[in-house]
Amino acid sequence: MNNVHRLFVLAVAWVFFILGVTIAYYKQFTDDPPEHFAIHSRALNYTDKDCYTKADVELIVFGKILDNE
């Protein structure tokens, strides 16, 4: 292999690597978040209701009472 051929192979490999990383990032940012993210955000933004207290919701979702207040 001469130097031009090696440089061409390296350039093609680099282009396909960058293409793969770009597709992976695009897929990551355009997909819907996993279901447990929605459950956690609902629990953190839970308004006070008559049926459950905030501590009950934290126990159900997270398995422990959070000390964020």
Phi and psi restraints in degrees (range 20) as a CNS / XPLOR table:
assign (resid 1 and name C) (resid 2 and name N)
       (resid 2 and name CA) (resid 2 and name C) 1.0 -88.9 20.0 2
assign (resid 2 and name N) (resid 2 and name CA)
       (resid 2 and name C) (resid 3 and name N) 1.0 176.0 20.0 2
assign (resid 2 and name C) (resid 3 and name N)
       (resid 3 and name CA) (resid 3 and name C) 1.0 -66.0 20.0 2
assign (resid 3 and name N) (resid 3 and name CA)
       (resid 3 and name C) (resid 4 and name N) 1.0 -34.8 20.0 2
assign (resid 3 and name C) (resid 4 and name N)
       (resid 4 and name CA) (resid 4 and name C) 1.0 -67.3 20.0 2
assign (resid 4 and name N) (resid 4 and name CA)
       (resid 4 and name C) (resid 5 and name N) 1.0 -41.6 20.0 2
assign (resid 4 and name C) (resid 5 and name N)
       (resid 5 and name CA) (resid 5 and name C) 1.0 -65.4 20.0 2
assign (resid 5 and name N) (resid 5 and name CA)
       (resid 5 and name C) (resid 6 and name N) 1.0 -42.0 20.0 2
assign (resid 5 and name C) (resid 6 and name N)
       (resid 6 and name CA) (resid 6 and name C) 1.0 -62.9 20.0 2
assign (resid 6 and name N) (resid 6 and name CA)
       (resid 6 and name C) (resid 7 and name N) 1.0 -42.3 20.0 2
assign (resid 6 and name C) (resid 7 and name N)
       (resid 7 and name CA) (resid 7 and name C) 1.0 -64.2 20.0 2
assign (resid 7 and name N) (resid 7 and name CA)
       (resid 7 and name C) (resid 8 and name N) 1.0 -39.7 20.0 2
assign (resid 7 and name C) (resid 8 and name N)
       (resid 8 and name CA) (resid 8 and name C) 1.0 -65.0 20.0 2
assign (resid 8 and name N) (resid 8 and name CA)
       (resid 8 and name C) (resid 9 and name N) 1.0 -44.1 20.0 2
assign (resid 8 and name C) (resid 9 and name N)
       (resid 9 and name CA) (resid 9 and name C) 1.0 -63.4 20.0 2
assign (resid 9 and name N) (resid 9 and name CA)
       (resid 9 and name C) (resid 10 and name N) 1.0 -41.9 20.0 2
assign (resid 9 and name C) (resid 10 and name N)
       (resid 10 and name CA) (resid 10 and name C) 1.0 -63.8 20.0 2
assign (resid 10 and name N) (resid 10 and name CA)
       (resid 10 and name C) (resid 11 and name N) 1.0 -41.7 20.0 2
assign (resid 10 and name C) (resid 11 and name N)
       (resid 11 and name CA) (resid 11 and name C) 1.0 -65.1 20.0 2
assign (resid 11 and name N) (resid 11 and name CA)
       (resid 11 and name C) (resid 12 and name N) 1.0 -42.7 20.0 2
assign (resid 11 and name C) (resid 12 and name N)
       (resid 12 and name CA) (resid 12 and name C) 1.0 -65.0 20.0 2
assign (resid 12 and name N) (resid 12 and name CA)
       (resid 12 and name C) (resid 13 and name N) 1.0 -42.5 20.0 2
assign (resid 12 and name C) (resid 13 and name N)
       (resid 13 and name CA) (resid 13 and name C) 1.0 -62.0 20.0 2
assign (resid 13 and name N) (resid 13 and name CA)
       (resid 13 and name C) (resid 14 and name N) 1.0 -41.8 20.0 2
assign (resid 13 and name C) (resid 14 and name N)
       (resid 14 and name CA) (resid 14 and name C) 1.0 -65.1 20.0 2
assign (resid 14 and name N) (resid 14 and name CA)
       (resid 14 and name C) (resid 15 and name N) 1.0 -41.5 20.0 2
assign (resid 14 and name C) (resid 15 and name N)
       (resid 15 and name CA) (resid 15 and name C) 1.0 -62.8 20.0 2
assign (resid 15 and name N) (resid 15 and name CA)
       (resid 15 and name C) (resid 16 and name N) 1.0 -44.4 20.0 2
assign (resid 15 and name C) (resid 16 and name N)
       (resid 16 and name CA) (resid 16 and name C) 1.0 -69.1 20.0 2
assign (resid 16 and name N) (resid 16 and name CA)
       (resid 16 and name C) (resid 17 and name N) 1.0 -33.3 20.0 2
assign (resid 16 and name C) (resid 17 and name N)
       (resid 17 and name CA) (resid 17 and name C) 1.0 -64.1 20.0 2
assign (resid 17 and name N) (resid 17 and name CA)
       (resid 17 and name C) (resid 18 and name N) 1.0 -49.0 20.0 2
assign (resid 17 and name C) (resid 18 and name N)
       (resid 18 and name CA) (resid 18 and name C) 1.0 -63.1 20.0 2
assign (resid 18 and name N) (resid 18 and name CA)
       (resid 18 and name C) (resid 19 and name N) 1.0 -38.9 20.0 2
assign (resid 18 and name C) (resid 19 and name N)
       (resid 19 and name CA) (resid 19 and name C) 1.0 -62.1 20.0 2
assign (resid 19 and name N) (resid 19 and name CA)
       (resid 19 and name C) (resid 20 and name N) 1.0 -44.1 20.0 2
assign (resid 19 and name C) (resid 20 and name N)
       (resid 20 and name CA) (resid 20 and name C) 1.0 -63.6 20.0 2
assign (resid 20 and name N) (resid 20 and name CA)
       (resid 20 and name C) (resid 21 and name N) 1.0 -42.8 20.0 2
assign (resid 20 and name C) (resid 21 and name N)
       (resid 21 and name CA) (resid 21 and name C) 1.0 -65.2 20.0 2
assign (resid 21 and name N) (resid 21 and name CA)
       (resid 21 and name C) (resid 22 and name N) 1.0 -40.5 20.0 2
assign (resid 21 and name C) (resid 22 and name N)
       (resid 22 and name CA) (resid 22 and name C) 1.0 -63.4 20.0 2
assign (resid 22 and name N) (resid 22 and name CA)
       (resid 22 and name C) (resid 23 and name N) 1.0 -43.7 20.0 2
assign (resid 22 and name C) (resid 23 and name N)
       (resid 23 and name CA) (resid 23 and name C) 1.0 -64.6 20.0 2
assign (resid 23 and name N) (resid 23 and name CA)
       (resid 23 and name C) (resid 24 and name N) 1.0 -41.0 20.0 2
assign (resid 23 and name C) (resid 24 and name N)
       (resid 24 and name CA) (resid 24 and name C) 1.0 -63.6 20.0 2
assign (resid 24 and name N) (resid 24 and name CA)
       (resid 24 and name C) (resid 25 and name N) 1.0 -44.5 20.0 2
assign (resid 24 and name C) (resid 25 and name N)
       (resid 25 and name CA) (resid 25 and name C) 1.0 -65.6 20.0 2
assign (resid 25 and name N) (resid 25 and name CA)
       (resid 25 and name C) (resid 26 and name N) 1.0 -40.4 20.0 2
assign (resid 25 and name C) (resid 26 and name N)
       (resid 26 and name CA) (resid 26 and name C) 1.0 -61.7 20.0 2
assign (resid 26 and name N) (resid 26 and name CA)
       (resid 26 and name C) (resid 27 and name N) 1.0 -44.2 20.0 2
assign (resid 26 and name C) (resid 27 and name N)
       (resid 27 and name CA) (resid 27 and name C) 1.0 -64.9 20.0 2
assign (resid 27 and name N) (resid 27 and name CA)
       (resid 27 and name C) (resid 28 and name N) 1.0 -39.8 20.0 2
assign (resid 27 and name C) (resid 28 and name N)
       (resid 28 and name CA) (resid 28 and name C) 1.0 -63.4 20.0 2
assign (resid 28 and name N) (resid 28 and name CA)
       (resid 28 and name C) (resid 29 and name N) 1.0 -41.8 20.0 2
assign (resid 28 and name C) (resid 29 and name N)
       (resid 29 and name CA) (resid 29 and name C) 1.0 -86.2 20.0 2
assign (resid 29 and name N) (resid 29 and name CA)
       (resid 29 and name C) (resid 30 and name N) 1.0 -15.0 20.0 2
assign (resid 29 and name C) (resid 30 and name N)
       (resid 30 and name CA) (resid 30 and name C) 1.0 -100.7 20.0 2
assign (resid 30 and name N) (resid 30 and name CA)
       (resid 30 and name C) (resid 31 and name N) 1.0 -15.9 20.0 2
assign (resid 30 and name C) (resid 31 and name N)
       (resid 31 and name CA) (resid 31 and name C) 1.0 -73.7 20.0 2
assign (resid 31 and name N) (resid 31 and name CA)
       (resid 31 and name C) (resid 32 and name N) 1.0 156.7 20.0 2
assign (resid 31 and name C) (resid 32 and name N)
       (resid 32 and name CA) (resid 32 and name C) 1.0 -69.5 20.0 2
assign (resid 32 and name N) (resid 32 and name CA)
       (resid 32 and name C) (resid 33 and name N) 1.0 146.9 20.0 2
assign (resid 32 and name C) (resid 33 and name N)
       (resid 33 and name CA) (resid 33 and name C) 1.0 -67.7 20.0 2
assign (resid 33 and name N) (resid 33 and name CA)
       (resid 33 and name C) (resid 34 and name N) 1.0 156.5 20.0 2
assign (resid 33 and name C) (resid 34 and name N)
       (resid 34 and name CA) (resid 34 and name C) 1.0 -60.3 20.0 2
assign (resid 34 and name N) (resid 34 and name CA)
       (resid 34 and name C) (resid 35 and name N) 1.0 157.3 20.0 2
assign (resid 34 and name C) (resid 35 and name N)
       (resid 35 and name CA) (resid 35 and name C) 1.0 -62.9 20.0 2
assign (resid 35 and name N) (resid 35 and name CA)
       (resid 35 and name C) (resid 36 and name N) 1.0 -33.5 20.0 2
assign (resid 35 and name C) (resid 36 and name N)
       (resid 36 and name CA) (resid 36 and name C) 1.0 -68.9 20.0 2
assign (resid 36 and name N) (resid 36 and name CA)
       (resid 36 and name C) (resid 37 and name N) 1.0 -23.8 20.0 2
assign (resid 36 and name C) (resid 37 and name N)
       (resid 37 and name CA) (resid 37 and name C) 1.0 -64.6 20.0 2
assign (resid 37 and name N) (resid 37 and name CA)
       (resid 37 and name C) (resid 38 and name N) 1.0 -41.9 20.0 2
assign (resid 37 and name C) (resid 38 and name N)
       (resid 38 and name CA) (resid 38 and name C) 1.0 -65.0 20.0 2
assign (resid 38 and name N) (resid 38 and name CA)
       (resid 38 and name C) (resid 39 and name N) 1.0 -40.1 20.0 2
assign (resid 38 and name C) (resid 39 and name N)
       (resid 39 and name CA) (resid 39 and name C) 1.0 -64.3 20.0 2
assign (resid 39 and name N) (resid 39 and name CA)
       (resid 39 and name C) (resid 40 and name N) 1.0 -44.0 20.0 2
assign (resid 39 and name C) (resid 40 and name N)
       (resid 40 and name CA) (resid 40 and name C) 1.0 -65.3 20.0 2
assign (resid 40 and name N) (resid 40 and name CA)
       (resid 40 and name C) (resid 41 and name N) 1.0 -42.8 20.0 2
assign (resid 40 and name C) (resid 41 and name N)
       (resid 41 and name CA) (resid 41 and name C) 1.0 -68.6 20.0 2
assign (resid 41 and name N) (resid 41 and name CA)
       (resid 41 and name C) (resid 42 and name N) 1.0 -35.3 20.0 2
assign (resid 41 and name C) (resid 42 and name N)
       (resid 42 and name CA) (resid 42 and name C) 1.0 -64.3 20.0 2
assign (resid 42 and name N) (resid 42 and name CA)
       (resid 42 and name C) (resid 43 and name N) 1.0 -39.8 20.0 2
assign (resid 42 and name C) (resid 43 and name N)
       (resid 43 and name CA) (resid 43 and name C) 1.0 -67.8 20.0 2
assign (resid 43 and name N) (resid 43 and name CA)
       (resid 43 and name C) (resid 44 and name N) 1.0 -38.7 20.0 2
assign (resid 43 and name C) (resid 44 and name N)
       (resid 44 and name CA) (resid 44 and name C) 1.0 -71.4 20.0 2
assign (resid 44 and name N) (resid 44 and name CA)
       (resid 44 and name C) (resid 45 and name N) 1.0 -29.7 20.0 2
assign (resid 44 and name C) (resid 45 and name N)
       (resid 45 and name CA) (resid 45 and name C) 1.0 -99.9 20.0 2
assign (resid 45 and name N) (resid 45 and name CA)
       (resid 45 and name C) (resid 46 and name N) 1.0 17.1 20.0 2
assign (resid 45 and name C) (resid 46 and name N)
       (resid 46 and name CA) (resid 46 and name C) 1.0 -67.6 20.0 2
assign (resid 46 and name N) (resid 46 and name CA)
       (resid 46 and name C) (resid 47 and name N) 1.0 128.4 20.0 2
assign (resid 46 and name C) (resid 47 and name N)
       (resid 47 and name CA) (resid 47 and name C) 1.0 -86.8 20.0 2
assign (resid 47 and name N) (resid 47 and name CA)
       (resid 47 and name C) (resid 48 and name N) 1.0 157.3 20.0 2
assign (resid 47 and name C) (resid 48 and name N)
       (resid 48 and name CA) (resid 48 and name C) 1.0 -69.0 20.0 2
assign (resid 48 and name N) (resid 48 and name CA)
       (resid 48 and name C) (resid 49 and name N) 1.0 125.6 20.0 2
assign (resid 48 and name C) (resid 49 and name N)
       (resid 49 and name CA) (resid 49 and name C) 1.0 -118.7 20.0 2
assign (resid 49 and name N) (resid 49 and name CA)
       (resid 49 and name C) (resid 50 and name N) 1.0 169.8 20.0 2
assign (resid 49 and name C) (resid 50 and name N)
       (resid 50 and name CA) (resid 50 and name C) 1.0 -79.8 20.0 2
assign (resid 50 and name N) (resid 50 and name CA)
       (resid 50 and name C) (resid 51 and name N) 1.0 -25.9 20.0 2
assign (resid 50 and name C) (resid 51 and name N)
       (resid 51 and name CA) (resid 51 and name C) 1.0 -84.4 20.0 2
assign (resid 51 and name N) (resid 51 and name CA)
       (resid 51 and name C) (resid 52 and name N) 1.0 -34.2 20.0 2
assign (resid 51 and name C) (resid 52 and name N)
       (resid 52 and name CA) (resid 52 and name C) 1.0 -131.2 20.0 2
assign (resid 52 and name N) (resid 52 and name CA)
       (resid 52 and name C) (resid 53 and name N) 1.0 144.8 20.0 2
assign (resid 52 and name C) (resid 53 and name N)
       (resid 53 and name CA) (resid 53 and name C) 1.0 -88.2 20.0 2
assign (resid 53 and name N) (resid 53 and name CA)
       (resid 53 and name C) (resid 54 and name N) 1.0 167.0 20.0 2
assign (resid 53 and name C) (resid 54 and name N)
       (resid 54 and name CA) (resid 54 and name C) 1.0 -62.8 20.0 2
assign (resid 54 and name N) (resid 54 and name CA)
       (resid 54 and name C) (resid 55 and name N) 1.0 -36.3 20.0 2
assign (resid 54 and name C) (resid 55 and name N)
       (resid 55 and name CA) (resid 55 and name C) 1.0 -64.1 20.0 2
assign (resid 55 and name N) (resid 55 and name CA)
       (resid 55 and name C) (resid 56 and name N) 1.0 -38.1 20.0 2
assign (resid 55 and name C) (resid 56 and name N)
       (resid 56 and name CA) (resid 56 and name C) 1.0 -63.8 20.0 2
assign (resid 56 and name N) (resid 56 and name CA)
       (resid 56 and name C) (resid 57 and name N) 1.0 -43.6 20.0 2
assign (resid 56 and name C) (resid 57 and name N)
       (resid 57 and name CA) (resid 57 and name C) 1.0 -63.8 20.0 2
assign (resid 57 and name N) (resid 57 and name CA)
       (resid 57 and name C) (resid 58 and name N) 1.0 -42.6 20.0 2
assign (resid 57 and name C) (resid 58 and name N)
       (resid 58 and name CA) (resid 58 and name C) 1.0 -63.2 20.0 2
assign (resid 58 and name N) (resid 58 and name CA)
       (resid 58 and name C) (resid 59 and name N) 1.0 -38.4 20.0 2
assign (resid 58 and name C) (resid 59 and name N)
       (resid 59 and name CA) (resid 59 and name C) 1.0 -65.5 20.0 2
assign (resid 59 and name N) (resid 59 and name CA)
       (resid 59 and name C) (resid 60 and name N) 1.0 -40.2 20.0 2
assign (resid 59 and name C) (resid 60 and name N)
       (resid 60 and name CA) (resid 60 and name C) 1.0 -67.8 20.0 2
assign (resid 60 and name N) (resid 60 and name CA)
       (resid 60 and name C) (resid 61 and name N) 1.0 -45.9 20.0 2
assign (resid 60 and name C) (resid 61 and name N)
       (resid 61 and name CA) (resid 61 and name C) 1.0 -82.3 20.0 2
assign (resid 61 and name N) (resid 61 and name CA)
       (resid 61 and name C) (resid 62 and name N) 1.0 -49.4 20.0 2
assign (resid 61 and name C) (resid 62 and name N)
       (resid 62 and name CA) (resid 62 and name C) 1.0 -97.8 20.0 2
assign (resid 62 and name N) (resid 62 and name CA)
       (resid 62 and name C) (resid 63 and name N) 1.0 -19.0 20.0 2
assign (resid 62 and name C) (resid 63 and name N)
       (resid 63 and name CA) (resid 63 and name C) 1.0 85.6 20.0 2
assign (resid 63 and name N) (resid 63 and name CA)
       (resid 63 and name C) (resid 64 and name N) 1.0 2.2 20.0 2
assign (resid 63 and name C) (resid 64 and name N)
       (resid 64 and name CA) (resid 64 and name C) 1.0 -156.6 20.0 2
assign (resid 64 and name N) (resid 64 and name CA)
       (resid 64 and name C) (resid 65 and name N) 1.0 164.7 20.0 2
assign (resid 64 and name C) (resid 65 and name N)
       (resid 65 and name CA) (resid 65 and name C) 1.0 -90.3 20.0 2
assign (resid 65 and name N) (resid 65 and name CA)
       (resid 65 and name C) (resid 66 and name N) 1.0 125.9 20.0 2
assign (resid 65 and name C) (resid 66 and name N)
       (resid 66 and name CA) (resid 66 and name C) 1.0 -81.0 20.0 2
assign (resid 66 and name N) (resid 66 and name CA)
       (resid 66 and name C) (resid 67 and name N) 1.0 145.7 20.0 2
assign (resid 66 and name C) (resid 67 and name N)
       (resid 67 and name CA) (resid 67 and name C) 1.0 -104.1 20.0 2
assign (resid 67 and name N) (resid 67 and name CA)
       (resid 67 and name C) (resid 68 and name N) 1.0 59.2 20.0 2
assign (resid 67 and name C) (resid 68 and name N)
       (resid 68 and name CA) (resid 68 and name C) 1.0 -103.8 20.0 2
assign (resid 68 and name N) (resid 68 and name CA)
       (resid 68 and name C) (resid 69 and name N) 1.0 2.5 20.0 2
